[in-house]
Amino acid sequence: MPDSSTGSTGNTARPSRRTVLAATAGVTTALSAGPAVHAATGPSAPDDRKLRALVSRMTLEEKVGQLFVMRVYGHSATDPDQADIDANLEEIGVRTAAELLARYRVGGIIYFAWAHNTRAPHQIADLSNGIQKASLGLPRGLPVLISTDQEHGAVARVGEPATLLPGAMAIGAGASRSDARALGRIAGRELRALGIRQNYSPVADVNVNPANPVIGVRSFGSRPDDVARLVAAEVAGYQHAGVAATAKHFPGHGDTAVDSHTGLPVITHSREQWEELDAPPFRAAIAAGIDSIMTAHLMVPALDGSEDPATLSHPILTGILRGELGYDGVVVTDSLGMEGVRTKYGDDRVPVLALKAGVDQLLNPPSLDVAWNAVLNAVRDGELTESRLEESVLRVLRLKAKLGLFRDPYVGHDGVDRTVGVRAHLAAADRIAGRTTTLLVNEGGLLPLSRRRTPRLLVVGADPASPSGTTGPPTGVLADALTGLGFTATALSTGTAPSSATVARAVAAARDADAVVVGTYNVTASSSQKTLVAQLLATGKPVVAVAIRNPYDVAHLPGVPAYLASYSWTDVELRAAARVIAGETGPRGTLPVPVQRADDPATVLYPVGHGLTY
């Protein structure tokens, strides 16, 4: 059932401008003539005097609430499914998003697919409108800054029919700043049409460690200057579309061997190495006018010897980010439910220490009640001053004003229909993807495959869970795309760890095919994917491998005569790989990271810039 503020079909029943202004008790009236959505500075910037007057009328509890960005379950702000009500009661102590806003006055809400926030475009728009109506209907109610993680590629929260674009490392392989800008512009327009005005993208980490378990293809690449150029371009695209971009994860998550979701990584870079490797993309983002920067839950002893994670480090966030880099925008934490930030301190101390370090937005604490009351009590006890809170509240309100939320926080179904997943955006996504597929090996000119000589194809390989909202599974997408290009392709999923029986089935099926396409996913020295590929090669059939995530797989499979890197297993990138296999387009991508030898990591097998063509 839709929220009471919206209709279920046709155009959303948008509350009138008069209703919006009245709901904010006159404060919004003074702000509603604010700036163009992408104006950051100068005469059209938000009037700080009006914003400061707004802050002066807020209660302490309201100020605390503005600093939190919280998850909430459900497709509706007021009438979620019972299972989502139960989840909200268990985790947050409220039934709905509307109750969350009434109790805690949170300044932001983050959308997740797994929280059932992002089922369909009209539903997302209705949820956004319901959230805004619930918040603006409160005494001294303020618009909500709705956010999500829509990196594209491996991480996406809003799926089809929205446009899904190539991920960062694919964009790095294409090396086109105009494509990076176009990605931000298209994605930003679609998010804004859905009521989402803060996106936790782009990833500004420089992936210099092939074993990085959490960044990998989410990074543009391993060269700081290349990453910096693409970060700045994507930021410009998002912010031109009226969506706040977020560079993450400061001070840099590219050289870690531990996933900060499950542990506390340590970056061993010297200060000089940090300046050379990690800092350039963040400097570029700041120069591009980035609206927000996300912190990393990791230690960098060369920047702060306290053994605190960067999220809780005053020397890193205030000393370096604000002081040395001159950044005065919004600083948002990575999720406070991650183990990297919970290792050293309890959940009641983390939000207080983050604010003392220089953070403005506290993202998704495991217990909002614990975190919210901890901040409230820290002010009452004198550990935090109210003026310190007001600094961050003012930054958050400046961003809301810049994004036009005081002027018009609502969206309509007509805007969704004109913008989300439209033909022009989908075509642009295919064009961009077509410039990213990278051909690493092509012995004897095996590729492109011939429809005449090899009409029957077997597509096997890993079928990891598809990123949010993509069709999947990868073998099926590849097979369908190749069939559409004139082959007869059959899909057989063998998984990321094929058993001997699965390998035997694949080998038997290969005997009836003219060629085999195998998708590999994060192959390691001990992976049974190696056995699968070896036995397929032993059949004598031509074998084409596609690395559907990290491009490093090729180092573990030296006997494969043809190898492509697609950098993700989303539909748009797999379709692009299929076009290259079929010869519909030539491979145009080049490696944005080096691939090292599996038996000698000090030796580079394929350098940055490697990429064959035909």
N, C-alpha and C positions, 0 to 999 in steps of 0.2 A: 504494500500500500504506500502511495507517495506521501511525502510530508504535507501538512496542511497548507503550506505556503505555495505549493506547486500543483499543477495539473498533471495527469498521468499520460495525456496524449497531446499532440500539437505543441504549441508554444507554451513555455512555462508561464504560469500566472505570477508575474513578477510584482512584488509589492511596489506601490507607487513611490516616487521620489519623496513625496510629502511624508509617507509612512516611515521611510528610512530615516529622514532627518528628525522626525518627532521621536523616534525610538532612542535616539542618542541624546535626548534632553537638551537640544540646542547646541551641543558641542560640535556635532558634525556639520551644522550649518556654517560655522566659521571655517571649516576645513574643506567643504565640498567643492569650493572653487579652486582646488589644488592643482598640482602640476600635471603635465602630460605624463603618461605612464612610464616613459623611459627617460624622463628628465631627472638627472641626479644632482646637479648643482646649478648655481646661477639664480637669476631672478625668479624662475618658476619653481625653485625648490620649495619643499614644505616650510611653512612659516613656523619657526621654532617658538616664537612667542605664544602662538595659539596652542601648540603642542604642550609647551610647558604649563600653560594655564590648565590644560586638560589633566596633566599629571598631578597638579596641585589639588585638584578636586577628587582624586582617587583615594580610596581607603588603602591602608597598608595591605590588607588582604587582596584587594584588586591589583595592586602593584606586584605582589608576589605571583599571582595567577598569570599576569601578562608574560612572565618569563618562562612559562612552561609550554611545551609542545607535546601533546599526548595522543596516544593511540586510542581508538574506541571501536568496538565491534558493531557492525550493522550496516545495512544498506540505506537506512533512514535515520534521520536525527531524532525522530519521535516515536517511530513504530517499527523497530527492528524485529527480526525473527526471534522466537523464544530462545533458541540456542545462543544467539548473540546477547540477549538480555542476561542469560545465565553467565556467560563469559564476562560481561561487564561487571556484574555483581561480584563475581569471584575475584577479579583482578583489580577493579577500580572502586567497587562499592556503590556504583550507580547503575541504573538500568539502561540509560540512553545517552546519546551525545548531548541532548538538551539538559539532562540532569547533571552531566559532567560540567557543562558550562555554568550552570546555576550554582553548583557547589564550590567549584574551584576557580571560576573566572579565568580559565586558561586563555592565553593569547593565541595559541596555535593548535591545530589538530593535524596529525599526519595520517595519510591514507595508505593502507596496505591491501593487497589482493586477499591475503589470508585472513584479514579481518572483515572480509566481505564488503569492503567499502567501494569496490571498483568493478561491479558486475557488468554495467552497460553505460554508454555515454549519457543517455537521458537520466538514468538513475543517479549517476555521479553528480550531474548538475542539480538534480533535486536534493540530493544529500547536502551539497554545498550550500544551496539556498536555505535548507532547513537549519543548518548550523548557523548561518548568518542571522536568520530570523530569531533563533533562540537566544543568541548572544545579544543582539541589538534590542531585544525585548526586555532585557534586564535593566534595573536602575543603573544609570551611567553606562549603558551597554556599549561595547566597542565591537567593530568588525573583527573577524577571526582570520588569521593568516594560515591558510590551508596549504599543506606541503606534501611532497611525496618524493620517492627515489625513482626517478624516471631517467636512468642513465642511458637506456637503450642497450642493445646487445644482451649481455648476460643478466642484467638487472633492469627489470621494468615492472611497474605496479599496475599500469593501465594497459590493457591488452587490446586485441582486435575487438571492434573494427577501427580503433584508433590506429594511426600510422606508427609502425614500429621500424626504427631505423637501425643501421649498423652501429655496433658498439665502438668504444673509443679506439681500441687497437686496430680495428678495421679502418677507421678514419685515419689513424696514423699510417696505415699501409697505403692509403690513397694519397696522403700528404697534401691534401687540398684545403687551404684555409676557407675558400668559398664554400666547400662542402660542409666544413665544420660550422660555419655561420648559418648555412641553410638548415642543417640539422637543428641548431638551437632555435632558429626562427620558426620552423615547422612545428617542432615539439612544443615550443613555448606558446604558439598560437592555440594549439589543441588543448594544452593544459589550462590556459586562461579561459578558454571557452567552457571548460568543465568546472570552473571556480577554483582551480588550483593555481596559486600565484607565487609559490616558492618551490623551486626544484633543487634537490640535493645532487646537483651535477653542474659542471663536469668534474671528473676525477683529475686532480692536478699532480698525482703521484707519478714519479719517474720509475718505471719498473726495471730496475737494474739487476734484480735477483730472479732468475728463471724459476726458482723453487718457491717463490712467494705464493702462499696458499690462499690469499684473500684478494689480492689486487689483480695480477696477471693481465688478462685481456681487458680489464676495466681501465687500464692505463693506455694513453696514446702511444707510449713507447719508452725507449731507454735513453734517448738523447734529450737532455734538459731543454735545449733551445727549440727543438722540434715540438716537444710537449708544450712549451710555453706559447709558441705561436698558435697552436691548435686550441689550447685552453682559452686564450684571449679571443680567438675568433668565435668559439662556441658561446662564450660569455656575451659577446656583442649580439649574437643571434637571439639568445634567450631574452636579454634585457630589452632589445628593440621590440620584442613581442609583448613586453609588459609583464614578464615573469622574472622573479628574482633568481638569478643563478647562484650556485653555492660551490666554491672551489674547495675540494677536500682531498686529503685529510692532513691538515697542518700539524706539524712541520714537515710531513712527508712520510708516506707508508710504503714506498716502493722497494725498500731493501729489507724486508722482514721475512723470517722463516717461521713465524708464529702468527696465527690468526687471532686478531684482537677480540674476536667474538668469544674465543675460548681461553685466552691467556694474555699475558702482558708482554708484547714484543719489546726488544731492545735494539735500537739503531746505534751501531758502533761508529758511525761517521764522525770524523773530526769536525771542528767548526769550519775549517776550510773546505772539507768535502761537502758539508751541508750547503755552504754558500754556492759551490760549484754544481752540485747534483740536484739538491732538493728545492732550493729557494727560487730558482728562475721562474717556474710556472706560477708560483704564488705572487711573485713580483709582477709578472705579466698580467695576472688576473686583477690585481689591485690597480695597475695602470689602466686597465680596461674598464674600471669603475665597478668592479664586482660588488654585489649587494650583500653577500654573506659568505663567510668562510667557516668550514666545519673543522673541528679539532680531531686529533688522533689519540686513541688510547694506547700510547706507547711511550717508552722512555728514550730520551736522547741525552746521555750523560754529558756530552760535550756542550749541550745547551743549558742543561740544568742538572747539577750533581745531587739533587735531593732524592733521587729515585722515585719521584712522583711521575705519573703519566702526564703527557703534555696537556691534556684536558684540565688538569689541576695545577698547572705550573704557571706561577706569576712571571718568572723570568722569560718563559717562552711566549705566553700570550700577551702580557702587558709589555714586557721588556723588549722582545723582538718584534712580534707581530704589530703591536700598536706603536711602540716607540721607534724601533729601527726601520720598519717597513712603512710606517706612517698610515696604517690602516685604521679607519674610524667607523667602519660599517659594523654590521651585526656579526657576532661570533656565536655560532651554535655548536653545541657538543655533538659528537656522535652519540648513538643510543646509550643511555646510562644503564641499560640492562646488560650490556656486554661485560664479559669477565675482565677485559683489559683495564677497565676503570674501577672495578669492584675488588680487585685483588688485594689492595693495601688498606682500603678504608671501607667502612660500612655504608649502607645506602642512605643513612641519615647524614653522613658527613660529606659525601660526594657532591651533592648540589651546592652546599655552602662553600666548599673549597673551590669548586668551579667558578662560582661568582667572585670569590676573592681573587682568583687567578685572572679574571677579566672576561669571562663568558657573559653573553647576554641571553641566550636561549638555552634552556635545559630540555633536552630531547628524550622523551619516552622513558622516564624512570620506571624501574620494575614495580615500585609502589608509589603512586602519586601522593597518597595520603602521607606517607612517611617523608617524602621529599619536600612536599609543600609545607608541612608543619615544621620541618627542620629549618627551612629558610625563614619562615615566619618567626620562629623562636630565636634564630640567630640575630634577627633585627631587634627583637624585644630584649634580648640579653646583652646587646651591645657588640656582638662579634662582627656583625655587618651593620653599616649605617643605612638609614633610609635613603640618604642621598646617593649611596652606591647603587641601590636598587633603581633609583630614579634615572641614573645614567643609562642603564640598560633598557628600562622601560621607554625612555625617550628614543633610543636607537630603534627599538621595535616599532614604535609609533611612527617615526620618520619613514621607515620602510613601508608600513601600511599606507601612509599618506602618499608616498611616491607611486605605489602600485595602484592608486585610485580606489582603495577600499573604503575610504570615507566618502568618496564621491558617489560610488555605485558598487556595492559589494555583491550584487546579484547577477546571475547569468540566465539565459533563456534557451529553450529548446531550439529556437530558430538559429541562434548562434552556433549551437552544437552541430546542427545539420549542415550549416554553411562551412564548417571548419574541420570537424573531426573525421579523419579517415576519408577525406574527399579525394577524388581521382587525381588531382594535380599533386597532392602530397604523396600519395602512394606511388605515383610514377617517379617522383623525385627520389623517393627512398630506393626504388629499383635502380635508378641511374647512379646514385651515389654508391650503392653496393657493388654495381658493376665495375667501379673503379678501384675496388679494394682487394678482390680475390688475388692471391699471390701464388704463382707457380714456382715451386722450389726445385723440383726434379722433373725431367722429361727425357728419359733415356730413349734413344732411337726414334724420337718424335712420336711417341705413343699417343700423346694428345695433340689435337683433339681426336676423340673417338669418331669412327665413321659409322653412320647409320647403315651403310651398305655392308661393310665388313663385320661389324659387331652390333647387329640389330638387337640382340637379346642381352640384357644386362641384369645382373644380380647385384642388389644394393644391400650390404650387410654392415654391421658395426654397432657402435655404442648408441643407445637411445636414452640418454639422461633425461630427467624431467625437463620439459621445455620451460624457458623463461615465461613469466606470466603472460597469458593471453595469446601465445603463439599456437599454431595448429599442432605441430609435432605429430608423431615422433620424427626425429631427424631422418631415419632411413625411409620412412614413408614420404616425407616432404621431398627428399632427393629423388626417390623413385617416381613420384607423381610429376615432378618437374621434368625429368628425363623422358618420361613417356609423352608428356606434352610437347617435347622437342623432337619427337619422331622415333624414339627407341621404344622397345617393349621392356619395361623395367619392373622387376619384382623385388619387393622389400622383405628382408628377413632380419629381425632384430637379434643381435647376439650379445648385447649388453656391454657394460664396462669391464666385466670380469667373466668372460665366457668360460663355461665348463668344458670338459673334454667332449661331452655329448653334444653340446651346442656347436663346438668347433666341427665335429664330425658332420652334423646336419648342414652346416654352411659349406663344407667341402663337397658333400654330395650334391647340393643344389648348384654349386659352381660348375659341375661337370655338364650341366644342361644349358649353361650360359656361354655367350661369346666373350664376355669380359665381366670383371667384377669391380664394383666400386665399394670401398670399405671406409666407413667413418671411424676415426680414432679420437679418443677423448682422454687427454692427460695420461699418456702412456709413460710407465716407469720401467725401470730395469727388471722388475719382477712381475710385470703385468702379463696376464694371460692373453691380452690383446696381441702381444708379440707372437704367441703361438698361433693364434688365428691367422694372422697375416702370413706367417711362414708357411703354414699348411695350404693356404690359398695360392701362394706363389708356387708351391710344389705341384699344383695341378697343371701348371703350364699355361693357364689362362692369363691374359693380360690383366694386371691389377692396378687400379688407380686408387690411391689413398687420399682422403681429405681429413685434415686435422680440424675438427669442428669446435675446438676451443683453443688451447694454447698451441702456438706454432712449433713448440719444441719437440713434438712427438717424432718428427722425422729423424731425429738423432738416434732414436731407439729402433728404427726400422730401416737399416741401410740398404736392404735388398729391393725395396719397392721402386719400380721403374718410373712411376709418375706420382708426384705428391703435390697437393694443393693445401693452402691454409685459408680457411674461411673466417677464423677468429671468433666465431660464435655459431650456435646451432639454431639461431632464430630463422624463421622462414625466409626473410628477405636475403640473408646472406647465403643460405643453402640454395636458393633459386639462382643467385648470381654464380655460385660455384657450378651448378648444373649447366648454365649457359656457357661457361668456359669449357667444361668437359665436352659439350656438344659442338664447340666451335662457333656458337652463335656470337660470342664476343671473345676477344683475346684477353688473356690475363694482363692486368695493368698495375696491380699492387706490387709493392716492394716491402721487404721486411723492415718493420720499425724497431725491432729488437734483434740482437744476434742470437743465432742458434749454435750452441757449443757442442762439442763431441761428448757423447754419453760416457765414453771410457777415459776421456781426458778433458774435463771441464775448462782447463786453462787454454784449450785450443778451440778456436772458432771454426765451426763447420760451414756456416753460411753467415756472412756479415750483414750488418745493417745496410739496407739498400739493395740486397740481393733479390732478384725477381726475374724469371725468364718470361719470354713472350712468344707469340706466333701470330 
